[in-house]
Amino acid sequence: MTERTNQMITARGLTKTFRSKGQVVEAVRAVDLDVADGELVAFLGPNGAGKSTTLRMLTTLLAPTSGEATVAGCDIRHDPAGVRRRIGYVGQGSSGGHTQRVRDELHAQGAFYGLGRRETRARAAELIESLELGQVASRQVQSLSGGQKRRLDIALGLIHRPELLFLDEPSTGLDPHSRANLWEHIVDLRRSTGTTIFLTTHYLDEADQLAERVMVMDHGAVIADDTAWSLKESLAGDRVTLAFESETDAAAAAARIGGSVDGAVVTLTAPGGDRALPRWIRELADAGLDVVAATHRQPTLDDVFLALTGRSLREEAASPEPAATPEPAAA
Amino acid sequence: MNTISPAATQAAAIERPAASARPTGFVRDTATVFARESRPLVRDPFSVVFSLVQPLVFLGLFGPLLVGAAGGDVAATLQWFVPGILVMVALFGTASTGANLLFEMQTGSHERTLVAPLSRSALLVGRALKEVVPLVIQGTIVVLVAVPFGFRLDVPGLVVGLAVLAVFGIGFGALSYTLALACRNRDWMFWMVHQTLLFPLMILSGMLLPLEDGPDWMKVAAAVNPLSYLVAAERALLAGDLGSPAVIGGAIAAIATCAVGVFVGVRAMRRAS
């Protein structure tokens, strides 16, 4: 019976610098983290932000250049084996050995974590059922579809009932149906067992829908840390557009209520935009400026990211930065 | 900016089953790694036979040419040639196992074994030990194939011979894994080194053709090649001459390869993580 630690992850000043071709790259810069037992946290950021590197340090796959961290009650530097016993990890790649059979891999994984034979078999059967791998349990991993492989990865990460599960870009490369299916499993896991979940992603909708708490990372530092809702509320606000009959009308309207003008359209960003909209329309009508069409959009995490960094996360995803996290030499 | 989610307090009320991972030692870890590596072999035994193609090709196509060149005595030629083929089985069989690790490193399952609380040394030793079983099976098959053609089989000699080869195979397999770890980002280099080293090692061991008639520099090269001692030992053992000094030489070569291979391999595995 492991002791319930209140704080599942505590990191102070976690830093990782790589030396690549004579250049020094600061992949992670003095990151402080606090994650409590039972939270579902998403680490959101563009490619190269340092999310995976941070995750790999927390899971003891990578030694930090400096800084401390305690994961599941164990220090990552002094008791990595303790950390490994208590956490589950679903990496970016496919965890299953290609020529191994699904059930065999689960049994081997149980043995890796020191589970007894009978317990391993029972646990494997349980996971095969709950992750819908029953049809492929006797097949080789290489014959599985992307979604099935991912579910196997999760099963492998959960075989020992960890208190804390790390997921690194869990739905990258999956089609929308498999993605939605995966999220269902993650949410269900959280609901039924209270496992703390820490995932990295560069997908906005994933962070938005899944996580209760979002940490935004960019260029190696955590630049925001709050619930998705609060972030959107405090940093961005709703986006409202008002279209007018003429450019002069639009300019006059903007002079009255603010916002930016583009042709005959005025764009405003304000918290509570859904309430402000009817008010503005009335106000402008009173001043003789008729709003011809109006749109209202709830803010997205992309708006948050844009407000924080001046860059769009969606555009970053379309054209990824050159690798800011080079492969470390045998470190 | 930290907000503790209200769901966290709710989650604390959920009855969570106890986490069950338990500490394991080096021996147990080695056994589980060995079991996992061996499982595809057990599931698909045909793969063991498939990698016999090269040695059997040499036996079937090179053998008759050797017989002709040597003067026509099939039995005597085989007696000289087959032990070399056994060493070939060990050499080529174990040299490619690193490729499996390379593939695992690229796809992500190696990383998964690193996150597990497994001893790093066990990750290497367990894999290297797995080489023994296919090696012994393949060696036995090669010898049995040669018997109908006049090869005289000495069973105790074969047993000791396979044991020596097994020890060598563990070491050479470990070296193959070390190479894979070193080439993790450049897998073409693995095959380049593989190709560059294996054939000279093979030819300079007297496996295919006797070196006694070769130039002096080749004899010198053979003297520092552990494989030539192995080949000489196998020839003596399979002929039933268990007390021959050549056997000592081969045993030393095998043990040295094993020791060096495992030492270097464990160090590389620890360093790479």
Boltz contact constraints between the chains, C-beta under 6 A:
constraints:
  - contact:
      token1: [A, 1]
      token2: [B, 18]
      max_distance: 6.0
  - contact:
      token1: [A, 2]
      token2: [B, 19]
      max_distance: 6.0
  - contact:
      token1: [A, 34]
      token2: [B, 2]
      max_distance: 6.0
  - contact:
      token1: [A, 36]
      token2: [B, 4]
      max_distance: 6.0
  - contact:
      token1: [A, 36]
      token2: [B, 8]
      max_distance: 6.0
  - contact:
      token1: [A, 38]
      token2: [B, 8]
      max_distance: 6.0
  - contact:
      token1: [A, 38]
      token2: [B, 11]
      max_distance: 6.0
  - contact:
      token1: [A, 39]
      token2: [B, 5]
      max_distance: 6.0
  - contact:
      token1: [A, 39]
      token2: [B, 8]
      max_distance: 6.0
  - contact:
      token1: [A, 59]
      token2: [B, 115]
      max_distance: 6.0
  - contact:
      token1: [A, 81]
      token2: [B, 117]
      max_distance: 6.0
  - contact:
      token1: [A, 84]
      token2: [B, 117]
      max_distance: 6.0
  - contact:
      token1: [A, 85]
      token2: [B, 21]
      max_distance: 6.0
  - contact:
      token1: [A, 85]
      token2: [B, 117]
      max_distance: 6.0
  - contact:
      token1: [A, 89]
      token2: [B, 115]
      max_distance: 6.0
  - contact:
      token1: [A, 91]
      token2: [B, 108]
      max_distance: 6.0
  - contact:
      token1: [A, 91]
      token2: [B, 111]
      max_distance: 6.0
  - contact:
      token1: [A, 93]
      token2: [B, 107]
      max_distance: 6.0
  - contact:
      token1: [A, 93]
      token2: [B, 108]
      max_distance: 6.0
  - contact:
      token1: [A, 94]
      token2: [B, 107]
      max_distance: 6.0
  - contact:
      token1: [A, 94]
      token2: [B, 108]
      max_distance: 6.0
  - contact:
      token1: [A, 95]
      token2: [B, 108]
      max_distance: 6.0
  - contact:
      token1: [A, 95]
      token2: [B, 109]
      max_distance: 6.0
  - contact:
      token1: [A, 95]
      token2: [B, 112]
      max_distance: 6.0
  - contact:
      token1: [A, 97]
      token2: [B, 109]
      max_distance: 6.0
  - contact:
      token1: [A, 99]
      token2: [B, 40]
      max_distance: 6.0
  - contact:
      token1: [A, 104]
      token2: [B, 39]
      max_distance: 6.0
  - contact:
      token1: [A, 108]
      token2: [B, 36]
      max_distance: 6.0
  - contact:
      token1: [A, 111]
      token2: [B, 32]
      max_distance: 6.0
  - contact:
      token1: [A, 112]
      token2: [B, 32]
      max_distance: 6.0
  - contact:
      token1: [A, 112]
      token2: [B, 116]
      max_distance: 6.0
  - contact:
      token1: [A, 112]
      token2: [B, 118]
      max_distance: 6.0
  - contact:
      token1: [A, 113]
      token2: [B, 21]
      max_distance: 6.0
  - contact:
      token1: [A, 114]
      token2: [B, 21]
      max_distance: 6.0
  - contact:
      token1: [A, 114]
      token2: [B, 22]
      max_distance: 6.0
  - contact:
      token1: [A, 114]
      token2: [B, 24]
      max_distance: 6.0
  - contact:
      token1: [A, 115]
      token2: [B, 20]
      max_distance: 6.0
  - contact:
      token1: [A, 160]
      token2: [B, 20]
      max_distance: 6.0
  - contact:
      token1: [A, 160]
      token2: [B, 21]
      max_distance: 6.0
  - contact:
      token1: [A, 161]
      token2: [B, 17]
      max_distance: 6.0
  - contact:
      token1: [A, 161]
      token2: [B, 19]
      max_distance: 6.0
  - contact:
      token1: [A, 161]
      token2: [B, 20]
      max_distance: 6.0
  - contact:
      token1: [A, 163]
      token2: [B, 19]
      max_distance: 6.0
  - contact:
      token1: [A, 193]
      token2: [B, 16]
      max_distance: 6.0
  - contact:
      token1: [A, 194]
      token2: [B, 11]
      max_distance: 6.0
  - contact:
      token1: [A, 194]
      token2: [B, 14]
      max_distance: 6.0
  - contact:
      token1: [A, 194]
      token2: [B, 16]
      max_distance: 6.0
  - contact:
      token1: [A, 212]
      token2: [B, 5]
      max_distance: 6.0
  - contact:
      token1: [A, 212]
      token2: [B, 7]
      max_distance: 6.0
  - contact:
      token1: [A, 213]
      token2: [B, 5]
      max_distance: 6.0
  - contact:
      token1: [A, 225]
      token2: [B, 1]
      max_distance: 6.0
  - contact:
      token1: [A, 226]
      token2: [B, 1]
      max_distance: 6.0
  - contact:
      token1: [A, 226]
      token2: [B, 3]
      max_distance: 6.0
  - contact:
      token1: [A, 227]
      token2: [B, 3]
      max_distance: 6.0
  - contact:
      token1: [A, 327]
      token2: [B, 185]
      max_distance: 6.0
  - contact:
      token1: [A, 330]
      token2: [B, 271]
      max_distance: 6.0
  - contact:
      token1: [A, 330]
      token2: [B, 272]
      max_distance: 6.0
